[in-house]
């Protein structure tokens, strides 16, 4: 007796993928997992990839005339700075340094500015840098700059808006914020950026940095509201913040009196005080109204924390 056709046929076994057929899927899943892991790691390590504070330095240089400054931010964080007075200052300057080191590493730069341009100048350390307490973040360093300017205004007898703001690299973003939101006599920017996410995207084009970064320092969205005098200089071969970022920020500025100066042959960490920059600074200061005599007298008074 014959069996039914359905019983006579044996069901075909399921087809299995061979190892070489499964490999592309595994590679794809691994690549996606690795990419996501890198994104998470960079989000967690964001601050350490932006801020590079140091406490090392010569904190009592015998050759430098300065006052040791201790003050507090609005949240109570204890901060530190140096004030370099000039006996007959043309201007009062607040200087915000870049993202690495501390103020002692800029001692010769600010002293040269003081001497060559007849100004009183204060440089300060953000929280977590040098002798300043705390941990740096965007909100904190912006508050630190405001506290530093308040101290300088009180010390010199000048109104806060009559102080010239000067920032290098990261400090440029800090000073743009201060100038736009609280006013400034003038603004000087060295090798600075449109925003930190723009810089991050330049260095990591394969990551969605603009979506991931919480630290913004978005100068591009702020500087159109700044209408005061502006001087910007940028290293021609800047490998950290390409000069195109500085040029773009300059174009966005709402200033009626502004100048952009490329520093020929320079890289990001080169000394920006070239002869061309020195000449531009002198011309820039000469176009500002002179300080009142009372302010000059106040700025030159006080004791020195360094050499006489």
TIKOL-611170 format. One record per residue (C-alpha): residue number from 1; residue in one letter; chain; x, y, z. Coordinates in nm, 4 decimals, always signed. Example, Ala and Ser with C-alpha at 12.3 -4.5 7.8 and 13.67 -1.06 7.14 Angstrom:
<recs>
+-------+-------+-------+----------+----------+----------+
! kolza ! tivex ! nutor !       xx !       yy !       zz !
+-------+-------+-------+----------+----------+----------+
!     1 !     a !     A !  +1.2300 !  -0.4500 !  +0.7800 !
!     2 !     s !     A !  +1.3670 !  -0.1060 !  +0.7140 !
+-------+-------+-------+----------+----------+----------+
</recs>
This chain:
<recs>
+-------+-------+-------+----------+----------+----------+
! kolza ! tivex ! nutor !       xx !       yy !       zz !
+-------+-------+-------+----------+----------+----------+
!     1 !     x !     A !  +0.0000 !  +0.0000 !  +0.0000 !
!     2 !     x !     A !  +0.1489 !  +0.3327 !  -0.1044 !
!     3 !     x !     A !  +0.2124 !  +0.6142 !  +0.1473 !
!     4 !     x !     A !  +0.0588 !  +0.9603 !  +0.1030 !
!     5 !     x !     A !  +0.2807 !  +1.1968 !  -0.0870 !
!     6 !     x !     A !  +0.3089 !  +1.4276 !  +0.2127 !
!     7 !     x !     A !  +0.4424 !  +1.1420 !  +0.4250 !
!     8 !     x !     A !  +0.6802 !  +1.0216 !  +0.1601 !
!     9 !     x !     A !  +0.8667 !  +1.3509 !  +0.1436 !
!    10 !     x !     A !  +1.0998 !  +1.4488 !  +0.4249 !
!    11 !     x !     A !  +1.0857 !  +1.8165 !  +0.5327 !
!    12 !     x !     A !  +1.3922 !  +2.0092 !  +0.4117 !
!    13 !     x !     A !  +1.6254 !  +2.1234 !  +0.6978 !
!    14 !     x !     A !  +1.6465 !  +2.5010 !  +0.7560 !
!    15 !     x !     A !  +1.9298 !  +2.6698 !  +0.5709 !
!    16 !     x !     A !  +2.2099 !  +2.7900 !  +0.7941 !
!    17 !     x !     A !  +2.4270 !  +3.0893 !  +0.7227 !
!    18 !     x !     A !  +2.7833 !  +2.9935 !  +0.6683 !
!    19 !     x !     A !  +3.0492 !  +3.1758 !  +0.8812 !
!    20 !     x !     A !  +3.1576 !  +3.3867 !  +0.5877 !
!    21 !     x !     A !  +2.7957 !  +3.4977 !  +0.5392 !
!    22 !     x !     A !  +2.7559 !  +3.6064 !  +0.9064 !
!    23 !     x !     A !  +3.0827 !  +3.8036 !  +0.9232 !
!    24 !     x !     A !  +2.9618 !  +4.1275 !  +0.7547 !
!    25 !     x !     A !  +2.6701 !  +4.1555 !  +0.9986 !
!    26 !     x !     A !  +2.8989 !  +4.1007 !  +1.2964 !
!    27 !     x !     A !  +3.1442 !  +4.3613 !  +1.1680 !
!    28 !     x !     A !  +2.8609 !  +4.6088 !  +1.1181 !
!    29 !     x !     A !  +2.7216 !  +4.5508 !  +1.4676 !
!    30 !     x !     A !  +3.0695 !  +4.5820 !  +1.6187 !
!    31 !     x !     A !  +3.1350 !  +4.9060 !  +1.4290 !
!    32 !     x !     A !  +2.8031 !  +5.0538 !  +1.5451 !
!    33 !     x !     A !  +2.8717 !  +4.9500 !  +1.9044 !
!    34 !     x !     A !  +3.2228 !  +5.0927 !  +1.8949 !
!    35 !     x !     A !  +3.0982 !  +5.4191 !  +1.7439 !
!    36 !     x !     A !  +2.8329 !  +5.4558 !  +2.0143 !
!    37 !     x !     A !  +3.0892 !  +5.3743 !  +2.2842 !
!    38 !     x !     A !  +3.3213 !  +5.6455 !  +2.1538 !
!    39 !     x !     A !  +3.0345 !  +5.8951 !  +2.1535 !
!    40 !     x !     A !  +2.9469 !  +5.8144 !  +2.5134 !
!    41 !     x !     A !  +3.3129 !  +5.8301 !  +2.6205 !
!    42 !     x !     A !  +3.3611 !  +6.1705 !  +2.4583 !
!    43 !     x !     A !  +3.0471 !  +6.3018 !  +2.6265 !
!    44 !     x !     A !  +3.1721 !  +6.1821 !  +2.9651 !
!    45 !     x !     A !  +3.5234 !  +6.3183 !  +2.9049 !
!    46 !     x !     A !  +3.4160 !  +6.6458 !  +2.7452 !
!    47 !     x !     A !  +3.5508 !  +6.8780 !  +3.0155 !
!    48 !     x !     A !  +3.8859 !  +6.7021 !  +3.0304 !
!    49 !     x !     A !  +3.9164 !  +6.7391 !  +2.6531 !
!    50 !     x !     A !  +3.8521 !  +7.1148 !  +2.6700 !
!    51 !     x !     A !  +4.0196 !  +7.2319 !  +2.9901 !
!    52 !     x !     A !  +4.3862 !  +7.1575 !  +3.0619 !
!    53 !     x !     A !  +4.4616 !  +7.3361 !  +3.3904 !
!    54 !     x !     A !  +4.8006 !  +7.3338 !  +3.5575 !
!    55 !     x !     A !  +4.9196 !  +7.4476 !  +3.9000 !
!    56 !     x !     A !  +5.2890 !  +7.4472 !  +3.8073 !
!    57 !     x !     A !  +5.4649 !  +7.7765 !  +3.7508 !
!    58 !     x !     A !  +5.6860 !  +8.0499 !  +3.8919 !
!    59 !     x !     A !  +5.4499 !  +8.2206 !  +4.1343 !
!    60 !     x !     A !  +5.6929 !  +8.4879 !  +4.2510 !
!    61 !     x !     A !  +5.8987 !  +8.6032 !  +3.9522 !
!    62 !     x !     A !  +6.1543 !  +8.8543 !  +4.0796 !
!    63 !     x !     A !  +6.1614 !  +9.0395 !  +3.7471 !
!    64 !     x !     A !  +5.7858 !  +9.1085 !  +3.7342 !
!    65 !     x !     A !  +5.6066 !  +9.4027 !  +3.8942 !
!    66 !     x !     A !  +5.2662 !  +9.2765 !  +4.0056 !
!    67 !     x !     A !  +5.0089 !  +9.2577 !  +4.2805 !
!    68 !     x !     A !  +4.8872 !  +8.9183 !  +4.3968 !
!    69 !     x !     A !  +4.5077 !  +8.9223 !  +4.3714 !
!    70 !     x !     A !  +4.2578 !  +8.7046 !  +4.5569 !
!    71 !     x !     A !  +3.8853 !  +8.7407 !  +4.4918 !
!    72 !     x !     A !  +3.5672 !  +8.5337 !  +4.4712 !
!    73 !     x !     A !  +3.3184 !  +8.4440 !  +4.2010 !
!    74 !     x !     A !  +2.9474 !  +8.4938 !  +4.2624 !
!    75 !     x !     A !  +2.9112 !  +8.1323 !  +4.3758 !
!    76 !     x !     A !  +3.1856 !  +8.1734 !  +4.6360 !
!    77 !     x !     A !  +3.4655 !  +8.0018 !  +4.4424 !
!    78 !     x !     A !  +3.8017 !  +8.1473 !  +4.5491 !
!    79 !     x !     A !  +4.0019 !  +8.2780 !  +4.2562 !
!    80 !     x !     A !  +4.3499 !  +8.4137 !  +4.1950 !
!    81 !     x !     A !  +4.5046 !  +8.6662 !  +3.9607 !
!    82 !     x !     A !  +4.7891 !  +8.9110 !  +3.9039 !
!    83 !     x !     A !  +4.7491 !  +9.2822 !  +3.8556 !
!    84 !     x !     A !  +5.0311 !  +9.4610 !  +3.6726 !
!    85 !     x !     A !  +4.9905 !  +9.8355 !  +3.7309 !
!    86 !     x !     A !  +5.1415 ! +10.1056 !  +3.5158 !
!    87 !     x !     A !  +5.2203 ! +10.4399 !  +3.6859 !
!    88 !     x !     A !  +5.0543 ! +10.6368 !  +3.4055 !
!    89 !     x !     A !  +4.8179 ! +10.3980 !  +3.2230 !
!    90 !     x !     A !  +4.6433 ! +10.4777 !  +2.8969 !
!    91 !     x !     A !  +4.4054 ! +10.1839 !  +2.9416 !
!    92 !     x !     A !  +4.2874 !  +9.9188 !  +3.1882 !
!    93 !     x !     A !  +4.2931 !  +9.5684 !  +3.0421 !
!    94 !     x !     A !  +4.1491 !  +9.2405 !  +3.1663 !
!    95 !     x !     A !  +4.3233 !  +8.9445 !  +3.0029 !
!    96 !     x !     A !  +4.1648 !  +8.5962 !  +2.9766 !
!    97 !     x !     A !  +4.4088 !  +8.3210 !  +2.8814 !
!    98 !     x !     A !  +4.3576 !  +8.0011 !  +2.6835 !
!    99 !     x !     A !  +4.2528 !  +7.6535 !  +2.7910 !
!   100 !     x !     A !  +4.5924 !  +7.5196 !  +2.9023 !
!   101 !     x !     A !  +4.8416 !  +7.6050 !  +3.1783 !
!   102 !     x !     A !  +4.7810 !  +7.9024 !  +3.4039 !
!   103 !     x !     A !  +4.8446 !  +8.2764 !  +3.4295 !
!   104 !     x !     A !  +5.2103 !  +8.2383 !  +3.5276 !
!   105 !     x !     A !  +5.2824 !  +8.0972 !  +3.1815 !
!   106 !     x !     A !  +5.1701 !  +8.4296 !  +3.0283 !
!   107 !     x !     A !  +5.3737 !  +8.6509 !  +3.2602 !
!   108 !     x !     A !  +5.6143 !  +8.7768 !  +2.9951 !
!   109 !     x !     A !  +5.3294 !  +8.8434 !  +2.7488 !
!   110 !     x !     A !  +5.1197 !  +9.0575 !  +2.9826 !
!   111 !     x !     A !  +5.4297 !  +9.2377 !  +3.1111 !
!   112 !     x !     A !  +5.5298 !  +9.3263 !  +2.7563 !
!   113 !     x !     A !  +5.1798 !  +9.4585 !  +2.6880 !
!   114 !     x !     A !  +5.1985 !  +9.6666 !  +3.0058 !
!   115 !     x !     A !  +5.5371 !  +9.8165 !  +2.9192 !
!   116 !     x !     A !  +5.5062 !  +9.8599 !  +2.5431 !
!   117 !     x !     A !  +5.1561 ! +10.0014 !  +2.5432 !
!   118 !     x !     A !  +5.1478 ! +10.1933 !  +2.8710 !
!   119 !     x !     A !  +4.8543 ! +10.0046 !  +3.0220 !
!   120 !     x !     A !  +4.7593 !  +9.8493 !  +3.3528 !
!   121 !     x !     A !  +4.6615 !  +9.4867 !  +3.3008 !
!   122 !     x !     A !  +4.5092 !  +9.2095 !  +3.5090 !
!   123 !     x !     A !  +4.5340 !  +8.8414 !  +3.4246 !
!   124 !     x !     A !  +4.3386 !  +8.5823 !  +3.6213 !
!   125 !     x !     A !  +4.3049 !  +8.2058 !  +3.6437 !
!   126 !     x !     A !  +3.9733 !  +8.0334 !  +3.5867 !
!   127 !     x !     A !  +3.8496 !  +7.7997 !  +3.8559 !
!   128 !     x !     A !  +4.0670 !  +7.4893 !  +3.8713 !
!   129 !     x !     A !  +4.3663 !  +7.6664 !  +3.7143 !
!   130 !     x !     A !  +4.6791 !  +7.7745 !  +3.8984 !
!   131 !     x !     A !  +4.5874 !  +7.8822 !  +4.2519 !
!   132 !     x !     A !  +4.2159 !  +7.9177 !  +4.1810 !
!   133 !     x !     A !  +3.9861 !  +7.6669 !  +4.3463 !
!   134 !     x !     A !  +3.7057 !  +7.4658 !  +4.1895 !
!   135 !     x !     A !  +3.6514 !  +7.2736 !  +3.8663 !
!   136 !     x !     A !  +3.6226 !  +7.4530 !  +3.5293 !
!   137 !     x !     A !  +3.3064 !  +7.4491 !  +3.3224 !
!   138 !     x !     A !  +3.1415 !  +7.6975 !  +3.0877 !
!   139 !     x !     A !  +2.9152 !  +7.8649 !  +3.3427 !
!   140 !     x !     A !  +3.1975 !  +7.8818 !  +3.5960 !
!   141 !     x !     A !  +3.4643 !  +8.0424 !  +3.3789 !
!   142 !     x !     A !  +3.2187 !  +8.3050 !  +3.2568 !
!   143 !     x !     A !  +3.1378 !  +8.3883 !  +3.6184 !
!   144 !     x !     A !  +3.5104 !  +8.4024 !  +3.6963 !
!   145 !     x !     A !  +3.5668 !  +8.6665 !  +3.4271 !
!   146 !     x !     A !  +3.2858 !  +8.8801 !  +3.5654 !
!   147 !     x !     A !  +3.4307 !  +8.8575 !  +3.9141 !
!   148 !     x !     A !  +3.7783 !  +8.9478 !  +3.7866 !
!   149 !     x !     A !  +3.6499 !  +9.2564 !  +3.6072 !
!   150 !     x !     A !  +3.4534 !  +9.3641 !  +3.9136 !
!   151 !     x !     A !  +3.7734 !  +9.3413 !  +4.1208 !
!   152 !     x !     A !  +3.9724 !  +9.5374 !  +3.8610 !
!   153 !     x !     A !  +3.7064 !  +9.8089 !  +3.8421 !
!   154 !     x !     A !  +3.7045 !  +9.8476 !  +4.2186 !
!   155 !     x !     A !  +4.0836 !  +9.8465 !  +4.2382 !
!   156 !     x !     A !  +4.1342 ! +10.1075 !  +3.9668 !
!   157 !     x !     A !  +3.8285 ! +10.3241 !  +4.0172 !
!   158 !     x !     A !  +3.7097 ! +10.2650 !  +3.6622 !
!   159 !     x !     A !  +3.3582 ! +10.1660 !  +3.5601 !
!   160 !     x !     A !  +3.3454 !  +9.8038 !  +3.4450 !
!   161 !     x !     A !  +3.2364 !  +9.9074 !  +3.0950 !
!   162 !     x !     A !  +3.5469 ! +10.1284 !  +3.0653 !
!   163 !     x !     A !  +3.7809 !  +9.8276 !  +3.0858 !
!   164 !     x !     A !  +3.9313 !  +9.6794 !  +2.7686 !
!   165 !     x !     A !  +3.8725 !  +9.3046 !  +2.7373 !
!   166 !     x !     A !  +4.1429 !  +9.0872 !  +2.5839 !
!   167 !     x !     A !  +4.1181 !  +8.7107 !  +2.5307 !
!   168 !     x !     A !  +4.3306 !  +8.4437 !  +2.3685 !
!   169 !     x !     A !  +4.1851 !  +8.1219 !  +2.2247 !
!   170 !     x !     A !  +3.9353 !  +7.9910 !  +2.4859 !
!   171 !     x !     A !  +3.9623 !  +8.3266 !  +2.6594 !
!   172 !     x !     A !  +3.8287 !  +8.4903 !  +2.3455 !
!   173 !     x !     A !  +3.4999 !  +8.3073 !  +2.3919 !
!   174 !     x !     A !  +3.4926 !  +8.4179 !  +2.7552 !
!   175 !     x !     A !  +3.5522 !  +8.7822 !  +2.6661 !
!   176 !     x !     A !  +3.2985 !  +8.7893 !  +2.3843 !
!   177 !     x !     A !  +3.0342 !  +8.6792 !  +2.6329 !
!   178 !     x !     A !  +3.1402 !  +8.9432 !  +2.8853 !
!   179 !     x !     A !  +3.1528 !  +9.2217 !  +2.6264 !
!   180 !     x !     A !  +2.8157 !  +9.1373 !  +2.4718 !
!   181 !     x !     A !  +2.6244 !  +9.0865 !  +2.7943 !
!   182 !     x !     A !  +2.7896 !  +9.3441 !  +3.0206 !
!   183 !     x !     A !  +2.9568 !  +9.5920 !  +2.7849 !
!   184 !     x !     A !  +3.3222 !  +9.6794 !  +2.7290 !
!   185 !     x !     A !  +3.5368 !  +9.9757 !  +2.6295 !
!   186 !     x !     A !  +3.6953 !  +9.7652 !  +2.3558 !
!   187 !     x !     A !  +3.7509 !  +9.4007 !  +2.2660 !
!   188 !     x !     A !  +4.0758 !  +9.2330 !  +2.1539 !
!   189 !     x !     A !  +4.0684 !  +8.8679 !  +2.0427 !
!   190 !     x !     A !  +4.3605 !  +8.6375 !  +1.9608 !
!   191 !     x !     A !  +4.3227 !  +8.3043 !  +1.7771 !
!   192 !     x !     A !  +3.9658 !  +8.2489 !  +1.8858 !
!   193 !     x !     A !  +3.6659 !  +8.0605 !  +1.7483 !
!   194 !     x !     A !  +3.3043 !  +8.0865 !  +1.6387 !
!   195 !     x !     A !  +3.2006 !  +7.8193 !  +1.8904 !
!   196 !     x !     A !  +3.3558 !  +7.5210 !  +2.0644 !
!   197 !     x !     A !  +3.1306 !  +7.2737 !  +1.8762 !
!   198 !     x !     A !  +3.2656 !  +7.4188 !  +1.5496 !
!   199 !     x !     A !  +3.6195 !  +7.3471 !  +1.6678 !
!   200 !     x !     A !  +3.5219 !  +6.9999 !  +1.7850 !
!   201 !     x !     A !  +3.3576 !  +6.9215 !  +1.4527 !
!   202 !     x !     A !  +3.6731 !  +7.0310 !  +1.2722 !
!   203 !     x !     A !  +3.8898 !  +6.7894 !  +1.4719 !
!   204 !     x !     A !  +3.6344 !  +6.5050 !  +1.4840 !
!   205 !     x !     A !  +3.4370 !  +6.5282 !  +1.1583 !
!   206 !     x !     A !  +3.3193 !  +6.1674 !  +1.1959 !
!   207 !     x !     A !  +3.1274 !  +6.2443 !  +1.5165 !
!   208 !     x !     A !  +2.8058 !  +6.4488 !  +1.5634 !
!   209 !     x !     A !  +2.9972 !  +6.6896 !  +1.7866 !
!   210 !     x !     A !  +2.7567 !  +6.9799 !  +1.7408 !
!   211 !     x !     A !  +2.4785 !  +6.7676 !  +1.8891 !
!   212 !     x !     A !  +2.6853 !  +6.6135 !  +2.1661 !
!   213 !     x !     A !  +2.8787 !  +6.9051 !  +2.3166 !
!   214 !     x !     A !  +2.7299 !  +7.0744 !  +2.6200 !
!   215 !     x !     A !  +3.0107 !  +7.3314 !  +2.6476 !
!   216 !     x !     A !  +2.9259 !  +7.5796 !  +2.3750 !
!   217 !     x !     A !  +3.0904 !  +7.9215 !  +2.4179 !
!   218 !     x !     A !  +2.8894 !  +8.0165 !  +2.1120 !
!   219 !     x !     A !  +3.0535 !  +8.3458 !  +2.0201 !
!   220 !     x !     A !  +2.9058 !  +8.3403 !  +1.6703 !
!   221 !     x !     A !  +2.5543 !  +8.3864 !  +1.8058 !
!   222 !     x !     A !  +2.6628 !  +8.6597 !  +2.0492 !
!   223 !     x !     A !  +2.9085 !  +8.8834 !  +1.8678 !
!   224 !     x !     A !  +2.6572 !  +9.0416 !  +1.6258 !
!   225 !     x !     A !  +2.5287 !  +9.2272 !  +1.9336 !
!   226 !     x !     A !  +2.8712 !  +9.3744 !  +2.0100 !
!   227 !     x !     A !  +2.9081 !  +9.7187 !  +1.8494 !
!   228 !     x !     A !  +3.2210 !  +9.8545 !  +2.0184 !
!   229 !     x !     A !  +3.5800 !  +9.8729 !  +1.8889 !
!   230 !     x !     A !  +3.7169 !  +9.5306 !  +1.7918 !
!   231 !     x !     A !  +4.0666 !  +9.4081 !  +1.7053 !
!   232 !     x !     A !  +4.1110 !  +9.0465 !  +1.6013 !
!   233 !     x !     A !  +4.4362 !  +8.8695 !  +1.5193 !
!   234 !     x !     A !  +4.4732 !  +8.5104 !  +1.4063 !
!   235 !     x !     A !  +4.7669 !  +8.2845 !  +1.3243 !
!   236 !     x !     A !  +4.7826 !  +8.2125 !  +0.9529 !
!   237 !     x !     A !  +4.8621 !  +7.8427 !  +1.0026 !
!   238 !     x !     A !  +4.6610 !  +7.7870 !  +1.3196 !
!   239 !     x !     A !  +4.6311 !  +7.4086 !  +1.3495 !
!   240 !     x !     A !  +4.4019 !  +7.4166 !  +1.6552 !
!   241 !     x !     A !  +4.1509 !  +7.6857 !  +1.5560 !
!   242 !     x !     A !  +4.1797 !  +7.7459 !  +1.1809 !
!   243 !     x !     A !  +4.1934 !  +8.1092 !  +1.0784 !
!   244 !     x !     A !  +3.8683 !  +8.0703 !  +0.8845 !
!   245 !     x !     A !  +3.6867 !  +8.0471 !  +1.2187 !
!   246 !     x !     A !  +3.8369 !  +8.3751 !  +1.3332 !
!   247 !     x !     A !  +3.7527 !  +8.5398 !  +1.0020 !
!   248 !     x !     A !  +3.3944 !  +8.4153 !  +1.0213 !
!   249 !     x !     A !  +3.3569 !  +8.5499 !  +1.3743 !
!   250 !     x !     A !  +3.4982 !  +8.8843 !  +1.2617 !
!   251 !     x !     A !  +3.2496 !  +8.9043 !  +0.9753 !
!   252 !     x !     A !  +2.9622 !  +8.8432 !  +1.2179 !
!   253 !     x !     A !  +3.0686 !  +9.1171 !  +1.4593 !
!   254 !     x !     A !  +2.8368 !  +9.4150 !  +1.4785 !
!   255 !     x !     A !  +3.1264 !  +9.6532 !  +1.5424 !
!   256 !     x !     A !  +3.1453 !  +9.9666 !  +1.3329 !
!   257 !     x !     A !  +3.5166 !  +9.9991 !  +1.4128 !
!   258 !     x !     A !  +3.6934 !  +9.6695 !  +1.3635 !
!   259 !     x !     A !  +4.0143 !  +9.5250 !  +1.2213 !
!   260 !     x !     A !  +4.1213 !  +9.1698 !  +1.1374 !
!   261 !     x !     A !  +4.4961 !  +9.1013 !  +1.1218 !
!   262 !     x !     A !  +4.6357 !  +8.7672 !  +0.9976 !
!   263 !     x !     A !  +4.9601 !  +8.6748 !  +1.1745 !
!   264 !     x !     A !  +5.1730 !  +8.5635 !  +0.8818 !
!   265 !     x !     A !  +5.3633 !  +8.2382 !  +0.9260 !
!   266 !     x !     A !  +5.2284 !  +8.1824 !  +1.2783 !
!   267 !     x !     A !  +5.0835 !  +7.8714 !  +1.4399 !
!   268 !     x !     A !  +4.8362 !  +7.8577 !  +1.7286 !
!   269 !     x !     A !  +5.0866 !  +7.8471 !  +2.0147 !
!   270 !     x !     A !  +5.3416 !  +8.0882 !  +1.8684 !
!   271 !     x !     A !  +5.3992 !  +8.4186 !  +2.0428 !
!   272 !     x !     A !  +5.1418 !  +8.6468 !  +1.8789 !
!   273 !     x !     A !  +5.3281 !  +8.9671 !  +1.9659 !
!   274 !     x !     A !  +5.4723 !  +9.0183 !  +1.6189 !
!   275 !     x !     A !  +5.5804 !  +9.3651 !  +1.5016 !
!   276 !     x !     A !  +5.2630 !  +9.3862 !  +1.2953 !
!   277 !     x !     A !  +5.0443 !  +9.3065 !  +1.5950 !
!   278 !     x !     A !  +5.2333 !  +9.5548 !  +1.8131 !
!   279 !     x !     A !  +5.1754 !  +9.8252 !  +1.5549 !
!   280 !     x !     A !  +4.8067 !  +9.7358 !  +1.5259 !
!   281 !     x !     A !  +4.7681 !  +9.7470 !  +1.9056 !
!   282 !     x !     A !  +4.9248 ! +10.0917 !  +1.9258 !
!   283 !     x !     A !  +4.6959 ! +10.2229 !  +1.6541 !
!   284 !     x !     A !  +4.3948 ! +10.0568 !  +1.8169 !
!   285 !     x !     A !  +4.4633 ! +10.2143 !  +2.1555 !
!   286 !     x !     A !  +4.5340 ! +10.5533 !  +1.9990 !
!   287 !     x !     A !  +4.1836 ! +10.5624 !  +1.8529 !
!   288 !     x !     A !  +4.0199 ! +10.5119 !  +2.1935 !
!   289 !     x !     A !  +3.9342 ! +10.8221 !  +2.4000 !
!   290 !     x !     A !  +4.1995 ! +10.8882 !  +2.6682 !
!   291 !     x !     A !  +4.1341 ! +10.7773 !  +3.0254 !
!   292 !     x !     A !  +4.0311 ! +11.0329 !  +3.2842 !
!   293 !     x !     A !  +4.3068 ! +11.1576 !  +3.5135 !
!   294 !     x !     A !  +4.1342 ! +11.0158 !  +3.8219 !
!   295 !     x !     A !  +4.1362 ! +10.6699 !  +3.6692 !
!   296 !     x !     A !  +4.5047 ! +10.6987 !  +3.5836 !
!   297 !     x !     A !  +4.5909 ! +10.7948 !  +3.9398 !
!   298 !     x !     A !  +4.3900 ! +10.5076 !  +4.0851 !
!   299 !     x !     A !  +4.5408 ! +10.2513 !  +3.8483 !
!   300 !     x !     A !  +4.8978 ! +10.3409 !  +3.9348 !
!   301 !     x !     A !  +4.8541 ! +10.3239 !  +4.3123 !
!   302 !     x !     A !  +4.9128 ! +10.0215 !  +4.5340 !
!   303 !     x !     A !  +5.1843 !  +9.7851 !  +4.6476 !
!   304 !     x !     A !  +5.3687 !  +9.5364 !  +4.4316 !
!   305 !     x !     A !  +5.3782 !  +9.1619 !  +4.4821 !
!   306 !     x !     A !  +5.6930 !  +9.1266 !  +4.2750 !
!   307 !     x !     A !  +5.9907 !  +9.3365 !  +4.1862 !
!   308 !     x !     A !  +5.9597 !  +9.7139 !  +4.2404 !
+-------+-------+-------+----------+----------+----------+
</recs>
